Amino acid sequence: MAAPPARFTVTLLLFVMMVVSGSVWVAESAIGVNWGTIQLHRLKPSTVVDLLKENKIQKVKLFDADPQVLRALMRSGIEVMVGIPNEMLAMLSSSTAVADLWVRQNVTAYIGKGGVNIRYVAVGNEPFLTSYSGQFQSYVVPALLNVQQSLAKANLAGYVKLVVPCNADAYESDVPSQGAFRPELTQIMTQLVSFLNSNGSPFVVNIYPFLSLYGNSDFPQDYAFFEGSTHPVIDGPNTYYNAFDGNFDTLVAALSKIGYGQMPIVIGEVGWPTDGAFGANLTAARVFNQGLINHVLSNKGTPLRPGIPPMDIYLFSLLDEEAKDILPGNFERHWGIFSFDGQAKYALDLGLGNRRLKNAKNVQYLPARWCVANPSTDLSSVVNHMKLACNIADCTTLSYGGSCNGIGAKGNISYAFNSYYQLQMQDAQSCDFDGLGMVTFIDPSIGDCRFLVGVTDTSSSSAFGLYQRWVIIWVWIFVWFFRM
């Protein structure tokens, strides 16, 4: 008797998994994390997976389909949401061949026995963001339909669900009960939500009370947290004591207005940064994240959905990303509950069995040495050297409100020099700066300002990921050419 085809084997396995779990869509509210990889110092993916397992984190959201990350997640049992970057939506929306290739390379290749537990594919990330000025808007639904068709061809559509993470700026209202999607989005949101509903997918939304506080000087600070507010929002019979509940119910009302008031909701991103801006610090991050976790796991729900918490919450984020774009603010590089090297920044109980976060193990550091300003030289000509260092390395902690903002001019120089030096893997020449720098074996960290030491077990698969993307681009060009 001939062996069953691979597609049949995968389908049978997924069916068994569905039966064992009872139902694909019956799931308790759980805490997951976002794993971003826009980093200067990048730990091996296997080290990060071990960190997830050590902290009993069973759900992770990715922003792309990095092959090294996916390989590290194999056999881990961790539930994965794989992301498709916004820049790929145009290609996916115009070609079923491109969608087939993406699914084959990034889902089918990893899913199955001993593989990656991919349960969601995020088609784009916040594609309706106001600042994008509609750049990706027309591609979202066609891309969804093509990727869904590709999953169906691979017999995976019943197990892997498509979602579109949306920023909270997709809806608006003065009070939660009057929530509505932005007028220009009403039609496309109705199409999107109809698709999600018919395919058993939740609505994924990113909520950031910190950004409300950061961008509005009149925003009540205590309303951003979960300890009650002296400025609650009164909405008819309902009273809101925190921004999260108010934002969540605004979405519930918006969904109700288009006929999907019972739509399951997942929080794709939520968190608080620890550095780089006033109000972004360790204490505030701990208070916010612990308050959020306790609030969600209490199962109290919100005034419009009492006793019904979100399906899942994905904290933003797992690790700091020192290479992220800082156009929104310097805080963008400091959202991690762990620092770049997998060390917990503060005590946090995720409600997953551990009372505190556990640090990454077996991280290999560079030698304990730092690059600082040479005290015996004239530093008057240092400006250009600092610009060079900070253009390549991360100096955002030196900004107003940052943890290193108050260490003085010479401290600023030393911090910039050291950041560059560590990024260059402590190459001796990288601490020269025309004689203005020197290597020291005494830790120059001051108070909360930590002078980092780089890690040696770094890994980067960006080149391979770029290669994958170019393969898809060339397939798209080939298909388009032969349609002419």
Secondary structure, DSSP 4 states (H G I P E B T S, - for coil): -PPPPHHHHHHHHHHHHHHHHS-TT----EEEEEE----SS-B-HHHHHHHHHHTT--EEEESS--HHHHHHHTTS--EEEEEE-GGGHHHHHH-HHHHHHHHIIIIITT-STTS-EEEEEEESSSTT-GGGTTTTGGGHHHHHHHHHHHHHHTT-TTTSEEE--EEGGGEE-SSGGG-EE-GGGHHHHHHHHHHHHHTTPPEEEE--HHHHHHH-TTS-GGGGSSS--SSPEEETTEEE-SHHHHHHHHHHHHHHHTT-TT--EEEEEE----SSSTT-SHHHHHHHHHHHHHHHHTT-EETTEET---SEEEES-SB--TTS--SS-GGGG---SB-TTS-BSS----SSS-SS--PPSS--BPPS-EEEE-TTS--TT-HHHHHHHHHHS--GGGSTTSTTTTSHHHHHHHHHHHHHHHHTTT-GGGGTGGGTEEEESS---BTTB-----BSSB---HHHHHHHHHHHHHHHHHHHHHH-
